[in-house]
Amino acid sequence: MADLGIARINNDAQAGATLTRADLADIVHRKLGLSRAESAGLVERVLHHMCHSLSDGENVKISGFGTFILRDKGQRLGRNPKTGVEVPIAPRRVMTFRASQIMRDQIVKG
């Protein structure tokens, strides 16, 4: 992330603001000089490839950013907190994100 010089261009943004696809496309447009349509297409293609890989059961690792990890959770018993009735929770696949050490260090710096 820092290697590409990509950072929030709008430094006036409120703390807790959300970075969107449009924001990413705008950053690509400004930094690489691609047209807005090409920039939006590039962002969409990257996200599409990431989603496709995850749906195929592959983990996605972006060096310097982090890793999206798929994990299969088995069936277990849960409990309704209001009634106390035990309810089976079906097995499922979940995705987690683990930030790289570079990302964690940058977040701590602020």
C-alpha positions in Angstrom: 0.0 0.0 0.0 2.6 2.5 1.0 4.9 1.3 -1.8 2.4 2.5 -4.5 2.0 5.9 -2.8 -1.7 5.2 -2.5 -3.3 7.1 0.4 -6.5 8.8 1.1 -6.3 11.8 -1.2 -9.0 13.6 0.7 -7.3 14.4 4.0 -10.3 16.4 5.1 -12.3 13.2 5.4 -13.9 12.6 8.7 -12.4 10.0 11.0 -14.3 6.7 10.4 -15.2 7.6 6.8 -15.6 4.6 4.5 -13.3 4.0 1.5 -15.5 2.9 -1.4 -15.0 1.4 -4.8 -15.5 4.9 -6.3 -12.8 6.2 -4.0 -10.4 3.5 -5.1 -11.2 4.1 -8.8 -10.6 7.9 -8.3 -7.3 7.2 -6.7 -6.3 4.9 -9.6 -7.4 7.6 -12.0 -5.4 10.3 -10.3 -2.2 8.2 -9.7 -2.0 6.2 -12.9 -3.7 8.6 -15.3 -6.2 6.1 -16.6 -9.6 7.3 -17.7 -12.3 7.1 -15.0 -14.0 4.3 -16.9 -10.7 2.3 -17.1 -9.9 3.0 -13.5 -13.4 1.8 -12.4 -13.0 -1.3 -14.6 -9.6 -2.1 -13.1 -10.9 -1.9 -9.6 -13.9 -4.0 -10.5 -11.7 -6.7 -12.1 -9.4 -6.9 -9.1 -12.4 -7.3 -6.7 -14.0 -9.8 -9.1 -10.8 -12.0 -9.1 -10.6 -11.8 -5.3 -14.3 -12.8 -4.9 -13.9 -15.6 -7.5 -10.9 -17.0 -5.8 -12.6 -16.9 -2.4 -15.7 -18.6 -3.8 -13.5 -21.3 -5.2 -12.2 -22.0 -1.7 -8.8 -20.2 -2.1 -7.4 -17.9 0.4 -6.4 -14.4 -0.9 -3.1 -12.9 0.2 -2.1 -9.3 -0.6 1.5 -8.7 0.4 1.8 -5.7 2.7 -2.0 -5.6 3.3 -3.3 -8.9 4.7 -4.8 -12.2 4.0 -8.5 -13.2 3.5 -8.8 -16.7 5.1 -11.6 -19.2 4.6 -12.4 -21.5 7.4 -15.0 -24.3 7.7 -16.9 -24.3 11.0 -18.6 -27.5 12.1 -22.1 -27.9 13.4 -22.5 -26.9 17.1 -25.2 -26.3 19.6 -26.2 -22.7 20.4 -28.6 -21.4 23.0 -31.4 -18.8 22.6 -30.4 -16.3 25.3 -34.1 -15.3 25.9 -35.6 -18.8 26.3 -32.6 -20.9 27.1 -33.6 -23.4 24.4 -30.7 -25.2 22.7 -30.7 -24.8 18.9 -28.4 -26.5 16.4 -26.3 -24.2 14.4 -25.6 -25.5 10.9 -22.0 -26.0 9.6 -20.8 -23.1 7.5 -17.8 -21.5 5.8 -16.7 -18.2 7.2 -14.1 -15.6 5.9 -11.8 -13.8 8.2 -9.2 -11.1 7.5 -5.8 -11.0 9.1 -3.9 -7.7 8.6 -0.2 -7.9 7.7 2.4 -6.7 10.2 3.0 -3.7 7.8 -0.7 -2.8 7.9 -0.9 -3.2 11.7 2.2 -1.0 12.2 0.7 1.7 9.9 -2.6 1.6 11.8 -0.9 2.0 15.1 1.0 5.1 13.8 -2.2 6.6 12.7 
